[in-house]
């Protein structure tokens, strides 16, 4: 009986975990129009054009970070060499 209970709990946790990952991947990049009210609350003195520029800049930075992570360059590469015992100098 305990084994069936644990299998059922494991299946539910796995299903919820996969569902959460799919939902996060689907809603990972909100549109500027959706973000605008929140951005106006955080930065009330900026114009819509300035907020749009900031939004685009953040998107470009995220893309650059993704590229660095995929290529293994930058800080992550240095951390990997430190973990392997070699020095950065």
C-alpha positions in Angstrom: 0.0 0.0 0.0 2.8 2.4 0.9 4.6 1.7 -2.4 1.5 2.6 -4.4 1.0 5.8 -2.4 4.6 6.9 -3.1 4.3 6.0 -6.8 1.1 8.1 -7.0 2.7 11.0 -5.2 5.8 10.8 -7.5 3.6 10.8 -10.6 1.7 13.9 -9.4 4.9 15.7 -8.6 6.4 14.8 -12.0 3.3 15.9 -13.8 3.2 19.2 -12.0 6.9 19.8 -12.6 6.6 19.1 -16.3 3.5 21.3 -16.6 5.2 24.2 -14.8 8.2 23.9 -17.1 6.0 24.0 -20.2 4.0 27.0 -18.9 7.2 28.9 -18.1 8.7 28.2 -21.5 5.5 29.3 -23.2 5.2 32.6 -21.2 8.9 33.4 -20.9 8.9 36.6 -23.0 6.0 39.0 -22.3 5.2 41.6 -24.8 6.1 45.3 -24.2 2.4 46.2 -24.0 1.9 43.7 -21.2 4.9 45.0 -19.3 4.2 48.7 -19.8 1.9 49.2 -16.7 4.5 47.6 -14.4 7.3 49.6 -16.0 5.4 52.8 -15.5 4.9 52.0 -11.8 8.6 51.4 -11.4 9.8 54.3 -13.5 7.0 57.0 -13.5 9.3 59.8 -14.8 10.2 58.0 -18.0 8.3 58.4 -21.3 6.8 55.5 -23.2 9.7 55.7 -25.7 12.3 55.6 -23.0 10.6 52.6 -21.4 10.5 50.9 -24.9 14.2 51.5 -25.3 14.8 50.0 -21.8 12.7 47.0 -22.7 14.6 46.4 -25.9 17.9 46.8 -24.1 17.0 44.2 -21.5 16.0 41.8 -24.2 19.3 42.3 -26.0 21.2 41.7 -22.8 19.3 38.5 -22.1 20.1 37.3 -25.6 23.8 38.1 -25.1 23.8 36.2 -21.8 22.1 33.2 -23.5 24.8 33.2 -26.2 27.6 33.4 -23.6 26.2 30.5 -21.7 25.8 28.4 -24.8 29.2 29.1 -26.2 31.0 28.7 -22.9 32.7 32.1 -23.0 33.1 34.7 -20.4 32.9 34.2 -16.7 31.5 30.7 -16.9 34.5 29.5 -19.0 36.9 31.0 -16.4 35.0 29.3 -13.6 35.2 26.0 -15.4 39.0 26.3 -15.7 39.3 27.3 -12.1 37.4 24.2 -11.1 39.7 22.0 -13.2 42.7 23.3 -11.3 44.2 25.6 -13.9 44.8 29.3 -13.1 43.3 32.3 -14.9 46.7 34.0 -15.4 
